[in-house]
Amino acid sequence: MAAPLRLDADNHPHHLIPGRIDPATVTAPSIEQQAPVREAPLPITGAHPPLFAVLGAHGGAGASTLARWLAPAADTGLAWPASSSTTQRVLIAARLCMPGLTAAAQRLREYHAGLAPDGVTVIGLALTAARPGKLPAAVRRYRSVVTELAEAVYDIGWHDELVVRELAELAQYTPFDPPAPRRRTALTEAVPADVHAAGTQIITHLAATKKVSAAQPDSEPTS
């Protein structure tokens, strides 16, 4: 039987940091299950430094595709971004299947247990369909358990055209782009509607977080 994702919180103080769970209430993954760490700064491939990094919870999670689709993002592979020279805000990516959800749970537990590098903030979980069609009931049930560990969840559907496209061919989402047209559009011309929605929600979340941070009073005493 798998270890529980959350421990009984009744006897532990609540963790008050927004978006974080009390580390004492989380089952931490073993050392062997923890992600590697990237010490080098993230690549800057556009006109501006990336606003967030996409971390694959496992191989084949779709992290490279998401990082290409979302222009403000950088691909950090399977590793936590440890360099403070570039962003340490992380979007975890996983396939919507039992192995993908298990890997996503490991990364989220690792983060909440305080085992990610200092400075890392997980801003959400992106779940990409593993196949077309209806989600099996077992996967749907486990999804509801794992997503309790994420501050925000972004669902990306199955897109057949990806099979015949190189990453460099894919259109990109940039902040304030208008929604994709309702008619079916090639992925070389516009990002899918679900990717556009995810990008808009992420940018809105980051902007709101920045406003809250700027509004907080300086806690240091003044003389």
Secondary structure, 3 states (H helix, E strand, C coil): CCCCCECCCCCCCCCCCCCCCCHHHECCCCHHHCCCEECCCCCCCCCCCCCEEEEECCCCCCHHHHHHHECCEEECCCCEECCCCCCCEEEEEEEECHHHHHHHHHHHHHHHCCCCCCCCEEEEEEEEECCCCCCCHHHHHHHHHHHHHCCCEEEECCCHHHHHCCHHHCCCECCCCCCCCCCCCCCCCCCCHHHHHHHHHHHHHHHHHHHHHHHCCCCCCCC
